[in-house]
Amino acid sequence: MAGDRDLAGRTALVTGGAAGIGAACARALADAGASVIIADRDGDGARRVADELGGRSWQVDLLDTAALESLQLDCDILINNAGIQTVAPIEQFEPAAFRRILTLMLEAPFLLVRAALPHMYESGWGRVINISSVHGLRASAYKSAYVAAKHGLEGLSKVTALEGGPHGVTSNCINPGYVRTALVQGQIADQAKTHGIAEDAVVEQVMLAHASIKKLIDPADIGSLARWLAGDSASMVTGASYTVDGGWSAS
Ligand SMILES: NC(=O)c1ccc[n+]([C@@H]2O[C@H](COP(=O)([O-])OP(=O)(O)OC[C@H]3O[C@@H](n4cnc5c(N)ncnc54)[C@H](O)[C@@H]3O)[C@@H](O)[C@H]2O)c1
């Protein structure tokens, strides 16, 4: 098919690329010819994925935002993906945990976009892809920090789209429902304990309660959308948010 390797010559930086959705996005971009840089605090995991894809790894703790302030990134595609979760009612939510989520999932993406735009502007081409969530568009109880960070990321993505458009830079969000990754496996186990029900029941009755298609999403499904957004055929797509949620947000 024409365009199969249309990312050849492009460099893509994927945060949180050592596992889950990030690794799947890196795989999809490498399949399309991009050179990938796997940025993750898990140095061994990042190296493993980078070696598999013939790319490079960058061991970095994105919570150390001071170190990101003077950064310059020479990448053509930036995927802001690294994320964590904490679940608690607001009145019991640890302020430090709230701050950690906002730092990693909103401030770090801002600093990385800020570091990447000069190179993208210079070359007149760039793609920013933000891995948001259905929780960038909808709220759930007990996820105040995560929902706030993802709603903030949606705003950052739209502003990047407005500023980047004249320079050939697009910015979009991908909004997954529940994807089968380590982050979700942890939540399944926690909720099974909290509700005193089996893990299968957590998936069907709690996580997929609003979805029309009752199964967890495959990380590769997110990778294939990221690959399309990175390609030239999506050059007019910007400031948008694409749900991949089995119909959850339709309800
Ligand atoms: N899994 C889902 O159901 C789901 C749904 C919607 C959105 N998302 C979003 O997708 C993104 C990836 O989630 P996932 O499920 O693949 O998670 P995951 O836990 O499988 O992978 C996250 C990766 O981020 C890295 N990371 C965490 N903290 C970091 C830090 N301080 N610095 C650098 N790297 C760090 C981890 O080492 C890990 O490799 C997150 O932003 C998450 O909010 C996930």
The ligand as an SDF file (V2000), in Angstrom:
LIG
                    3D

 44 48  0  0  0  0  0  0  0  0999 V2000
   -4.7720    1.9910   29.9980 N   0  0  0  0  0  0  0  0  0  0  0  0
   -5.8700    2.6670   29.8390 C   0  0  0  0  0  0  0  0  0  0  0  0
   -6.9770    2.1480   29.9660 O   0  0  0  0  0  0  0  0  0  0  0  0
   -5.8440    4.1290   29.4700 C   0  0  0  0  0  0  0  0  0  0  0  0
   -7.0330    4.7370   29.0780 C   0  0  0  0  0  0  0  0  0  0  0  0
   -7.0240    6.0600   28.7140 C   0  0  0  0  0  0  0  0  0  0  0  0
   -5.8500    6.7690   28.7310 C   0  0  0  0  0  0  0  0  0  0  0  0
   -4.7000    6.1680   29.1130 N   0  0  0  0  0  0  0  0  0  0  0  0
   -3.4790    6.9570   29.1380 C   0  0  0  0  0  0  0  0  0  0  0  0
   -2.5010    6.3440   28.3440 O   0  0  0  0  0  0  0  0  0  0  0  0
   -1.2170    6.6690   28.8490 C   0  0  0  0  0  0  0  0  0  0  0  0
   -0.3930    5.3920   29.0040 C   0  0  0  0  0  0  0  0  0  0  0  0
   -1.0570    4.5300   29.8800 O   0  0  0  0  0  0  0  0  0  0  0  0
   -0.7570    2.9630   29.9600 P   0  0  0  0  0  0  0  0  0  0  0  0
   -2.0260    2.3290   30.3320 O   0  0  0  0  0  0  0  0  0  0  0  0
   -0.0230    2.5180   28.7540 O   0  0  0  0  0  0  0  0  0  0  0  0
    0.1930    2.9310   31.2590 O   0  0  0  0  0  0  0  0  0  0  0  0
    1.3940    1.9430   31.6730 P   0  0  0  0  0  0  0  0  0  0  0  0
    1.4470    2.0110   33.1540 O   0  0  0  0  0  0  0  0  0  0  0  0
    1.2570    0.6180   31.0020 O   0  0  0  0  0  0  0  0  0  0  0  0
    2.6480    2.6890   31.0390 O   0  0  0  0  0  0  0  0  0  0  0  0
    3.0010    3.9850   31.4590 C   0  0  0  0  0  0  0  0  0  0  0  0
    4.4740    4.2230   31.1780 C   0  0  0  0  0  0  0  0  0  0  0  0
    4.7910    5.5300   31.6810 O   0  0  0  0  0  0  0  0  0  0  0  0
    6.0140    5.4730   32.3660 C   0  0  0  0  0  0  0  0  0  0  0  0
    6.0970    6.5260   33.3720 N   0  0  0  0  0  0  0  0  0  0  0  0
    5.3360    6.6510   34.4920 C   0  0  0  0  0  0  0  0  0  0  0  0
    5.7710    7.6830   35.2300 N   0  0  0  0  0  0  0  0  0  0  0  0
    6.8170    8.2390   34.5490 C   0  0  0  0  0  0  0  0  0  0  0  0
    7.6890    9.3190   34.8150 C   0  0  0  0  0  0  0  0  0  0  0  0
    7.6140   10.0320   35.9540 N   0  0  0  0  0  0  0  0  0  0  0  0
    8.6360    9.6250   33.9070 N   0  0  0  0  0  0  0  0  0  0  0  0
    8.7730    8.8850   32.7780 C   0  0  0  0  0  0  0  0  0  0  0  0
    7.9870    7.8260   32.4840 N   0  0  0  0  0  0  0  0  0  0  0  0
    7.0130    7.5120   33.3690 C   0  0  0  0  0  0  0  0  0  0  0  0
    6.0190    4.0800   33.0010 C   0  0  0  0  0  0  0  0  0  0  0  0
    7.3400    3.6830   33.3800 O   0  0  0  0  0  0  0  0  0  0  0  0
    5.3990    3.2300   31.9170 C   0  0  0  0  0  0  0  0  0  0  0  0
    6.3670    2.7100   31.0210 O   0  0  0  0  0  0  0  0  0  0  0  0
   -1.4370    7.4190   30.1550 C   0  0  0  0  0  0  0  0  0  0  0  0
   -1.3330    8.8180   29.9330 O   0  0  0  0  0  0  0  0  0  0  0  0
   -2.8570    7.0700   30.5140 C   0  0  0  0  0  0  0  0  0  0  0  0
   -3.4860    8.0680   31.2750 O   0  0  0  0  0  0  0  0  0  0  0  0
   -4.6600    4.8460   29.4880 C   0  0  0  0  0  0  0  0  0  0  0  0
  1  2  1  0
  2  3  2  0
  2  4  1  0
  4  5  1  0
  4 44  2  0
  5  6  2  0
  6  7  1  0
  7  8  2  0
  8  9  1  0
  8 44  1  0
  9 10  1  0
  9 42  1  0
 10 11  1  0
 11 12  1  0
 11 40  1  0
 12 13  1  0
 13 14  1  0
 14 15  2  0
 14 16  1  0
 14 17  1  0
 17 18  1  0
 18 19  2  0
 18 20  1  0
 18 21  1  0
 21 22  1  0
 22 23  1  0
 23 24  1  0
 23 38  1  0
 24 25  1  0
 25 26  1  0
 25 36  1  0
 26 27  1  0
 26 35  1  0
 27 28  2  0
 28 29  1  0
 29 30  1  0
 29 35  2  0
 30 31  1  0
 30 32  2  0
 32 33  1  0
 33 34  2  0
 34 35  1  0
 36 37  1  0
 36 38  1  0
 38 39  1  0
 40 41  1  0
 40 42  1  0
 42 43  1  0
M  CHG  2   8   1  16  -1
M  END
$$$$
